[in-house]
Amino acid sequence: MTSRILVAFDDSENAMRAVNFIAENFKSAGNVTLLSIIPDTAALCEMNSPELIPYFKSQQSSFCHLEDKKKELVQVALDRAKGVLVGAGFSEDSITLKIETKKRGVARDIIDQAQSGYDVLVIGRRGISGVKEFFMGSVSQKIFSLAKDISVVIVN
């Protein structure tokens, strides 16, 4: 039986550790989807209201360029992660790269994707301070608490 593995991925060191964990422990035993959820800053590019403050209006195009740059950085990281998996024996055909725009929230969007037929969800643990994590939570904590009917692996 082939496992369907979903990896919640961004361009961080923690996400790459999750990919390395899969490469070392799953030994090309399935199909892997590397999923990156990025914020929807495109709405800022399209805002054209006279009520916008002049400073925001003058900087609006910068927001549009930031989104393009973030997608570019994530794509480079996804390609690097795919290379790690291929180097570990996964076939290129068994690896899918997905970049999606945030709809409901990063954690909820990852869970929605995971519950569409995946066997396991792998995510890197976020390296934020204990106090900040206590008050704000982390994506990995939210995923762990929201996940139903799917195994979740949090890689430290």
NORJOWO-V268916 format. One record per pair of residues at least 4 apart in sequence whose ideal C-beta (glycine too) atoms are under 7 Angstrom apart, sorted by the first residue. I is the first residue (numbers start at 1). J is the second residue. Records with the same first field share a line. If there is no record, write none. Layout:
I=J + J
This chain:
2=30 + 31
3=29 + 30 + 119 + 120
4=30 + 31 + 117 + 118 + 119
5=22 + 26 + 30 + 31 + 32 + 118 + 119 + 120 + 122
6=33 + 35 + 113 + 114 + 118 + 121
7=18 + 19 + 22 + 32 + 33 + 34 + 35 + 122
8=35 + 110 + 121 + 123
9=15 + 34 + 35 + 36 + 78 + 81
10=15 + 36 + 74
11=73 + 74 + 77
12=124
13=17
14=18 + 124 + 125 + 126 + 127
15=19 + 124
16=20 + 81
17=21 + 124 + 155
18=22 + 122 + 123 + 124 + 155
19=23 + 81 + 84 + 85
20=24 + 84
21=25 + 122 + 155
22=26 + 32 + 85 + 122
23=84 + 85 + 88
26=30
27=89
28=88 + 89 + 90
31=94
32=85 + 90 + 94 + 95
33=96 + 98
34=78 + 81 + 82 + 97 + 98
35=98 + 100 + 110 + 113
36=74 + 78 + 98 + 99
37=100 + 102 + 106 + 109 + 110
38=70 + 71 + 74 + 99 + 101 + 102
39=102
40=101 + 102
41=63 + 66 + 67
42=46 + 67
43=47
44=60 + 63
45=60 + 63 + 64
47=52
52=56 + 57
53=57
54=58
55=59
56=60
61=65
62=66
63=67
64=68
65=69
66=70
67=71
68=72
69=73
70=74
71=75 + 99
72=76
73=77
74=78 + 99
75=79 + 99
76=80
77=81
78=82 + 97
79=83
80=84
81=85
82=86 + 95 + 97
83=87
84=88
85=90 + 95
86=90 + 92
90=94 + 95
100=109
102=106 + 109
103=109
104=108 + 109
105=109
106=110 + 139
107=111 + 139 + 142 + 143 + 146
108=112 + 146
109=113
110=114 + 143
111=115 + 143 + 146 + 147
114=118 + 121 + 150
115=149 + 150
118=150
119=151
120=150 + 151 + 153
121=143 + 147 + 150 + 152
122=153 + 155
123=140 + 143 + 154
124=155
125=140 + 154 + 155 + 156
126=138 + 139 + 140
128=132 + 133 + 138
129=133
130=134
131=135
132=136
133=137 + 138
137=141 + 142
139=143
140=144 + 154
141=145
142=146
143=147 + 152
144=152 + 154
147=152
